């Protein structure tokens, strides 16, 4: 069985998820341990776009409560 290849989200999707999670650019950058300009490149649609890796994307989906299969819950 072939495994699915990962297709990173485009910048607009990253922005949509961040906003859905209620995070500012600064908060998102802090959560991911990067600078605000670096996070902005993840939301960029241009040549400066830096794609999220699969773990970063899954985490952002969970923070936004927008993952197709998983959800976060308190212990």
N, C-alpha and C positions, 0 to 999 in steps of 0.2 A: 504494500500500500504506500503510495507516494505521499509525503508530507507536504502541507501547504507551504508555499514560499511566502515570506513576510514582505508585505508592501507597506512601507512607512506612510503615515498620514501626511497630507499636504499641510502647509502652514495655516490655512484657514480652518482646517479641522482641529489643529492643535489649539488655536485661539478659541474656537467654539467650546472645546472641552474645558479649557482653563476658565473661561467665563462661566460656563455651566457649573463648575466647581466653586464659583464665587471667589476666585483667586485673582489678586492683582499680579502684574508682571513681576514686581518685587517678591511677592509671596511665592510665586511659582519658582522663581530663580533660587530663593532660599531653600525651598523644599528639595530641589534637585542639586543643591550645592554648587551652583554656577552663578555667573554675573547676570545682571539684567540684560546687557547687550547680547550675551550668549543665548539667553532664553529668547530674546527677540528674533534671533536668527532661526530659531525653531518654528517661529510663527511667520517667518518671511516666505513669500512666494517666489522670490527672485533667485539669482545665482548664489546669493549668500546663504540660502536655506541650509540648515543643518538638520537632517532627519532624526527623529526619535528612534532609539533602538527598541526592540520588542518589549523589554521590561519597562522602560520609561513610558511607552505608549499604554501598556496594560495598567500601570499605576495611575496614569492620568485618567484613563477611563474609569477606574475604580473611584478615584477622588470625585469625579463628576457624576458618579452613579449612572454610568452610561455603558457599562461593559455588557456584552450580549449574554454572558453566562455566569459571571461572578458578581458578588456584592461584598462590600465591607460591612462588618458588624462588630459591635463592642463585645468584649469578653464578659 
